[in-house]
């Protein structure tokens, strides 16, 4: 099939990929103006709507920005970690749900990455990080807190630990682990979890961070991982037993 007869969706993806590669490799720098739609259409032998679709894909990834007027056009955007944060969470959530990743596999990955933050977080934590963690501990100790609010507090607690590492690359990578994996894991374990035990483990993490004791922080996170995996195992076993007991099973 010739390039001109390739379906529009495939060609737009191809063009977006080529432009993205040019940005990633530095052939197009931040602030550079991309060729016009007409120029790109001629370069790739496609229609302007196909080019427009490719540019929409890049804009959705915050790789380019558009500007109107006589000096307008599409320009290479400055992509910040903050801007990419939401994309990382969405991608991680979809990846986990679509590929049916085993709970233990997701849990292992999530805590392995968070433990990597522990030494840096212990060395660099600030009063604001500790204050956030203590505030979330207080929230989690409130028996009136709903399951949804407890889950949100859980995420905020671990987010503070990650942010305490003061490393934007780690924070970006862990956005998916903490803010995507944690809610998914909580959805499975919330019916069986002992909140008091989780609060105690969280307190051990916060105490270790305050004391700048990386080994104790690692140990508390490892204990929390083990408890989470055990909880999920118990929930899955109960579900399997109920399914087996149904008539006709």
FILUMRO-63156 format. One record per atom (N, C-alpha, C): x, y, z; residue in three letters. Coordinates in steps of 0.001 Angstrom, whole numbers, plus 500000, padded with zeros to 6 digits. Layout:
N
XYZALA ...
***
This chain:
249
500855498800500000UNK 500000500000500000UNK 500886501244500000UNK 500637502169499127UNK 501460503374499036UNK 501144504311500178UNK 502098505211500540UNK 501862506145501649UNK 500610506976501460UNK 500331507370500180UNK 499185508244499936UNK 497868507523500177UNK 497864506169500031UNK 496624505426500207UNK 496467504807501584UNK 497466505033502474UNK 497371504531503846UNK 496219505224504559UNK 495416504514505330UNK 494299505153506041UNK 494743506383506826UNK 493832507376506883UNK 494162508643507529UNK 494615508461508969UNK 493948507557509708UNK 494311507383511117UNK 495735506876511260UNK 496142505950510362UNK 497502505423510417UNK 498520506490510033UNK 498194507274509032UNK 499116508313508581UNK 499256509408509629UNK 498168509765510276UNK 498255510801511309UNK 499108510319512472UNK 498978509036512813UNK 499803508449513870UNK 501270508459513464UNK 501530508127512200UNK 502900508103511684UNK 503531509493511725UNK 502753510499511315UNK 503265511869511303UNK 503510512347512731UNK 502566512062513621UNK 502731512451515032UNK 503980511800515613UNK 504200510523515282UNK 505373509811515786UNK 506661510428515264UNK 506680510800513985UNK 507879511407513396UNK 508192512753514054UNK 507157513560514268UNK 507365514862514905UNK 507765514695516369UNK 507160513720517035UNK 507522513456518430UNK 508990513025518533UNK 509426512187517616UNK 510828511763517608UNK 511754512954517400UNK 511341513874516537UNK 512162515060516276UNK 512291515925517528UNK 511208515969518312UNK 511241516752519560UNK 512104516050520599UNK 511907514742520745UNK 512637513979521760UNK 514136513970521487UNK 514518513858520232UNK 515942513801519881UNK 516597515167519806UNK 515803516231519929UNK 516381517574519930UNK 516507518217518572UNK 515986517546517524UNK 516013518177516205UNK 515020519337516154UNK 513996519250516972UNK 513089520377517197UNK 513216520754518669UNK 513570522006518941UNK 513825522454520302UNK 512634523202520869UNK 512608523346522179UNK 511547524103522843UNK 511470525505522231UNK 510269525885521842UNK 510068527197521240UNK 510128527199519730UNK 510669526140519127UNK 510740526066517665UNK 509338525999517071UNK 509181526661515926UNK 507903526623515212UNK 507912525452514250UNK 506861524631514303UNK 506737523525513365UNK 506371524056511985UNK 506648523303510931UNK 506163523707509604UNK 504649523872509632UNK 504127524681508734UNK 502682524906508689UNK 501957523631508281UNK 500638523624508466UNK 499847522470508068UNK 500030522164506587UNK 500045523236505773UNK 500202523047504334UNK 501567522442504012UNK 502606522914504698UNK 503957522393504460UNK 504072520934504887UNK 503485520618506034UNK 503529519230506510UNK 502719518314505598UNK 501563518808505103UNK 500742518020504197UNK 501511517702502923UNK 502237518679502408UNK 503031518461501203UNK 504206517513501491UNK 504859517711502650UNK 506014516883503013UNK 505640515403503122UNK 504483515128503713UNK 504084513739503950UNK 503102513202502907UNK 502690514056501971UNK 501790513596500931UNK 500411513239501430UNK 499894514035502361UNK 498573513774502931UNK 497745515047502894UNK 496494514928503330UNK 495623516098503383UNK 495885516895504663UNK 495435518124504666UNK 495611518961505857UNK 494832518420507060UNK 493609517860506873UNK 492929517266508029UNK 493745516148508679UNK 494491515384507881UNK 495331514318508447UNK 496449514927509290UNK 497052516002508775UNK 498095516710509534UNK 497503517284510813UNK 496306517843510696UNK 495652518453511864UNK 495423517403512957UNK 495054516191512549UNK 494847515111513513UNK 496152514745514209UNK 497244514736513447UNK 498561514431514028UNK 498955515496515052UNK 498694516756514715UNK 499038517840515634UNK 498177517790516897UNK 496932517359516752UNK 496062517209517928UNK 496628516172518886UNK 497195515099518321UNK 497786514056519158UNK 498962514616519961UNK 499782515412519312UNK 500936516003519995UNK 500488517011521050UNK 499455517780520731UNK 498949518764521695UNK 498355518066522910UNK 497695516915522691UNK 497101516164523801UNK 498169515645524740UNK 499384515468524232UNK 500502515019525060UNK 501322516193525593UNK 500816517410525367UNK 501478518650525811UNK 502852518849525169UNK 503077518204524023UNK 504372518360523348UNK 504425519617522497UNK 503255520083522040UNK 503216521316521261UNK 502096522212521783UNK 502192523484521453UNK 501137524442521761UNK 500841525221520487UNK 499624525660520335UNK 499253526416519141UNK 499043527881519500UNK 499328528719518540UNK 499225530170518756UNK 498576530790517522UNK 497582531618517724UNK 496874532253516617UNK 497552533559516214UNK 497137534083515086UNK 497648535372514641UNK 498702535251513560UNK 499197536437513151UNK 500172536492512061UNK 501445535731512394UNK 501819535715513647UNK 503040535002514056UNK 502709533659514692UNK 501474533184514434UNK 501016531961515065UNK 501520530705514399UNK 500960529593514850UNK 501365528289514351UNK 501477527312515498UNK 502136526201515261UNK 502370525192516294UNK 503822525262516731UNK 504035525306518043UNK 505376525455518595UNK 505668524316519574UNK 506938523943519652UNK 507345522925520618UNK 507151523490522021UNK 506427522762522822UNK 506096523220524165UNK 507175522823525166UNK 507250523573526269UNK 508103523159527388UNK 507284522222528256UNK 507622520943528221UNK 506863519944528969UNK 507426519814530376UNK 506612520158531358UNK 507052520070532750UNK 506591518745533351UNK 507230518355534443UNK 506815517146535147UNK 505394517294535662UNK 505048518515536079UNK 503703518756536598UNK 502656518536535501UNK 502979519007534285UNK 502028518869533182UNK 501844517412532776UNK 502912516629532915UNK 502857515219532514UNK 502294514322533612UNK 502122514875534805UNK 501690514112535972UNK 500376513373535732UNK 499384514113535240UNK 498072513513535008UNK 498106512420533956UNK 498911512639532913UNK 499025511628531859UNK 499602510327532405UNK 500575510452533292UNK 501209509267533868UNK 500197508458534685UNK 499368509155535455UNK 498355508470536266UNK 497342507753535367UNK 496861508463534340UNK 495882507868533424UNK 496456506664532702UNK 497681506802532204UNK 498316505704531476UNK 498510504493532379UNK 498969504728533606UNK 499199503619534539UNK 497900502918534893UNK 496836503688535114UNK 495537503101535448UNK 495031502227534311UNK 495107502753533085UNK 494641501997531925UNK 495499500749531708UNK 496806500906531856UNK 497725499788531642UNK 497426498642532600UNK 497210498977533858UNK 496940497945534863UNK 495593497277534625UNK 494572498086534339UNK 493227497530534194UNK 493082496731532910UNK 493705497186531833UNK 493548496506530542UNK 494352495213530456UNK 495459495161531186UNK 496319493988531090UNK 496144493014532253UNK 495171493287533118UNK 494848492382534228UNK 496101491961534990UNK 496889492955535417UNK 498099492675536169UNK 497736492044537510UNK 498441491008537896UNK 498183490356539175UNK 498397491346540316UNK 497545491237541337UNK 497623492157542473UNK 499025492156543078UNK 499576490973543296UNK 500888490881543935UNK 501975491527543078UNK 501849491400541768UNK 502821492021540858UNK 502758493545540971UNK 501537494096540956UNK 501367495545541070UNK 501859496044542424UNK 501541495300543462UNK 501939495686544815UNK 503464495663544950UNK 504089494621544413UNK 505547494505544455UNK 506211495695543768UNK 505708496048542585UNK 506279497165541833UNK 506069498481542569UNK 504869498677543070UNK 504525499944543734UNK 505385500190544970UNK 505563499175545805UNK 506351499368547022UNK 507856499359546744UNK 508286498629545719UNK 509707498660545362UNK 510109500074544954UNK 509247500734544179UNK 509549502099543752UNK 509484503071544925UNK 508500502857545804UNK 508393503774546937UNK 509560503611547908UNK 510010502366548106UNK 511164502157548979UNK 512417502817548409UNK 512472502940547089UNK 513611503624546465UNK 513647505092546869UNK 512493505633547223UNK 512414507033547656UNK 512823507212549117UNK 512740506135549899UNK 512906506252551352UNK 514215506916551778UNK 515384506495551256UNK 516629507142551706UNK 516670508633551383UNK 516202508988550172UNK 516200510401549786UNK 515191511189550619UNK 514021510591550842UNK 512991511273551629UNK 513456511505553058UNK 514148510514553632UNK 514650510673555002UNK 515707511765555079UNK 516502511885554043UNK 517570512888554047UNK 517049514292553758UNK 515965514396552980UNK 515544515700552460UNK 514201516182552969UNK 513494515364553763UNK 512143515757554178UNK 512152517091554883UNK 511073517830554664UNK 510896519141555284UNK 509696519094556222UNK 509561520149556993UNK 508476520193557977UNK 507114520035557317UNK 506952520597556121UNK 505662520525555432UNK 505293519088555076UNK 506286518288554682UNK 506008516888554357UNK 505554516131555605UNK 506268516352556697UNK 505913515681557952UNK 504540516127558432UNK 504256517412558273UNK 502955517931558705UNK 501820517299557904UNK 502026517135556614UNK 501008516488555763UNK 500778515055556206UNK 501856514338556455UNK 501725512938556862UNK 501032512812558211UNK 501364513690559150UNK 500718513655560471UNK 499237514009560361UNK 498922514968559487UNK 497519515352559302UNK 496719514195558711UNK 497322513476557757UNK 496618512334557170UNK 496480511193558168UNK 497462511020559043UNK 497345510015560105UNK 496162510335561011UNK 495994511620561331UNK 494861512036562164UNK 493541511747561446UNK 493496512025560130UNK 492286511742559351UNK 491968510249559376UNK 492983509438559172UNK 492794507997559089UNK 492375507385560424UNK 492663508068561511UNK 492303507572562841UNK 490853507891563210UNK 490192508698562385UNK 488807509074562631UNK 487889507941562164UNK 487211507310563080UNK 486345506170562764UNK 485194506558561843UNK 484856507851561787UNK 483746508306560945UNK 484154508472559489UNK 485420508349559192UNK 485920508561557834UNK 485388507472556903UNK 484841507890555762UNK 484309506926554800UNK 485447506155554131UNK 485103505045553502UNK 486121504262552806UNK 486779505074551697UNK 485971505858550977UNK 486518506680549897UNK 487489507722550444UNK 487110508351551564UNK 487974509374552159UNK 489244508752552741UNK 489114507535553289UNK 490294506850553822UNK 491277506548552691UNK 490752506122551562UNK 491589505835550398UNK 492296507106549925UNK 491566508211549855UNK 492168509481549424UNK 493258509914550389UNK 493022509708551683UNK 494012510064552692UNK 495238509173552569UNK 495008507903552268UNK 496096506946552064UNK 497008507420550935UNK 496401507822549816UNK 497160508312548668UNK 497930509578549041UNK 497285510504549735UNK 497937511758550122UNK 499124511505551043UNK 498987510525551937UNK 500075510185552857UNK 501304509721552076UNK 501092508795551161UNK 502223508253550395UNK 502761509271549396UNK 501884510127548893UNK 502338511189547999UNK 503309512112548727UNK 503046512386549995UNK 503936513248550788UNK 505304512604550962UNK 505323511286551155UNK 506593510578551273UNK 507391510691549979UNK 506722510473548862UNK 507387510568547566UNK 507910511982547333UNK 507074512971547601UNK 507483514363547386UNK 508648514768548290UNK 508747514128549455UNK 509831514454550384UNK 511192514086549805UNK 511218513177548822UNK 512485512812548183UNK 513047513963547363UNK 512206514945547032UNK 512620516151546299UNK 513336515800544992UNK 512804514805544300UNK 513360514402543017UNK 512212514351542008UNK 512127515316541094UNK 510975515377540182UNK 510843514164539277UNK 511942513522538933UNK 511867512334538088UNK 511196511193538848UNK 511606510986540099UNK 510974509958540926UNK 509502510294541170UNK 509217511557541431UNK 507829511958541680UNK 506954511660540469UNK 507489511939539276UNK 506735511674538054UNK 506508510177537872UNK 507558509387538022UNK 507437507943537837UNK 506502507320538877UNK 506523507860540083UNK 505713507291541153UNK 504284507811541159UNK 503985508787540306UNK 502605509263540214UNK 501686508109539847UNK 502134507300538894UNK 501334506145538504UNK 501256505103539595UNK 502381504895540291UNK 502424503871541334UNK 501528504242542509UNK 501616505476542956UNK 500870505895544143UNK 499433506277543800UNK 499259507115542793UNK 497934507668542529UNK 497101506841541561UNK 497696505838540959UNK 496917504921540121UNK 496810503551540782UNK 497967502987541189UNK 497942501652541794UNK 497268501635543157UNK 497538502650543981UNK 497014502635545349UNK 495486502571545390UNK 494780503416544616UNK 493316503302544633UNK 492826501945544134UNK 493488501394543103UNK 493085500089542600UNK 493279499006543653UNK 494387499087544383UNK 494640498106545438UNK 493644498278546582UNK 493327499525546903UNK 492359499776547984UNK 490972499239547638UNK 490626499266546343UNK 489319498760545922UNK 489173497279546257UNK 490272496557546256UNK 490243495121546536UNK 490283494849548040UNK 491086495633548760UNK 491349495298550164UNK 490473496031551183UNK 489701497047550756UNK 489050497904551759UNK 488057497158552642UNK 487451496078552123UNK 486455495362552927UNK 487091494541554046UNK 488377494247553911UNK 489023493368554889UNK 490078494071555741UNK 490474495252555361UNK 491606495882556039UNK 491262496304557464UNK 492275496280558287UNK 492186496753559674UNK 492781498156559674UNK 491915499143559765UNK 492398500520559667UNK 493442500832560737UNK 493220500318561933UNK 494147500604563033UNK 495543500085562702UNK 495605498937562059UNK 496907498383561702UNK 497586499225560622UNK 496790499675559655UNK 497353500523558601UNK 497854501834559191UNK 497079502408560085UNK 497498503654560734UNK 498801503436561503UNK 498914502300562183UNK 500134502004562938UNK 501340501886562004UNK 501153501238560875UNK 502239501106559906UNK 502586502456559283UNK 501562503251559001UNK 501805504592558483UNK 502564505439559517UNK 502191505294560766UNK 502872506045561832UNK 504340505648561902UNK 504619504361561694UNK 506009503896561709UNK 506794504526560561UNK 506155504670559414UNK 506802505316558265UNK 507090506787558585UNK 506079507476559122UNK 506244508896559443UNK 507300509107560524UNK 507312508239561527UNK 508313508344562600UNK 509725508152562043UNK 509868507174561146UNK 511182506916560553UNK 511636508091559713UNK 510687508691558989UNK 511030509846558159UNK 511469511018559040UNK 510729511236560117UNK 511079512333561014UNK 512443512103561653UNK 512750510850561998UNK 514042510524562613UNK 515153510396561577UNK 514779510504560309UNK 515722510353559184UNK 516419508992559229UNK 515609507974559546UNK 516095506606559648UNK 515618505829558420UNK 516460505760557392UNK 516074505139556130UNK 515792503652556287UNK 516571502975557117UNK 516372501538557312UNK 515020501254557946UNK 514637502059558940UNK 513349501872559605UNK 512202502190558650UNK 512406503188557808UNK 511377503545556824UNK 511185502405555829UNK 512283501828555362UNK 512230500694554438UNK 511506499516555092UNK 511826499256556358UNK 511214498134557070UNK 509710498345557226UNK 509287499572557524UNK 507862499861557693UNK 507116499711556368UNK 507728500153555270UNK 507111500013553961UNK 507025498543553553UNK 508057497769553899UNK 508047496334553600UNK 506935495636554374UNK 506762496008555636UNK 505689495430556454UNK 504319495795555884UNK 504189497033555412UNK 502930497485554821UNK 502648496714553523UNK 503686496472552740UNK 503525495688551516UNK 503048494273551842UNK 503685493639552824UNK 503337492283553199UNK 501886492203553676UNK 501490493182554490UNK 500124493201555006UNK 499127493384553857UNK 499447494258552907UNK 498558494512551771UNK 498388493257550921UNK 499484492549550668UNK 499416491317549874UNK 498617490242550609UNK 498837490123551909UNK 498086489140552712UNK 496593489455552701UNK 496274490743552813UNK 494872491164552770UNK 494229490754551458UNK 494903491052550360UNK 494359490726549044UNK 494181489221548901UNK 495142488457549408UNK 495038487006549346UNK 493816486496550086UNK 493560487075551253UNK 492397486666552048UNK 491096487017551331UNK 491041488199550734UNK 489839488629550008UNK 489591487707548818UNK 490647487435548062UNK 490501486563546879UNK 490061485156547281UNK 490591484653548379UNK 490225483305548839UNK 488746483252549221UNK 488268484301549891UNK 486855484341550278UNK 485957484393549040UNK 486376485204548066UNK 485592485293546835UNK 485532483953546114UNK 486670483258546079UNK 486716481953545422UNK 485834480939546142UNK 485851480999547470UNK 485038480076548261UNK 483551480320548029UNK 483155481600547963UNK 481746481934547708UNK 481311481481546328UNK 482212481675545352UNK 481890481268543989UNK 481726479746543911UNK 482576479024544623UNK 482522477558544608UNK 481264477034545297UNK 480753477808546273UNK 479585477360547038UNK 478259477646546334UNK 478296478437545254UNK 477058478758544543UNK 476508477516543847UNK 475206477390543801UNK 474586476240543110UNK 475008476210541659UNK 475362475038541201UNK 475747474881539808UNK 477216475108539555UNK 477953475441540630UNK 479390475686540439UNK 480127474386540214UNK 
***
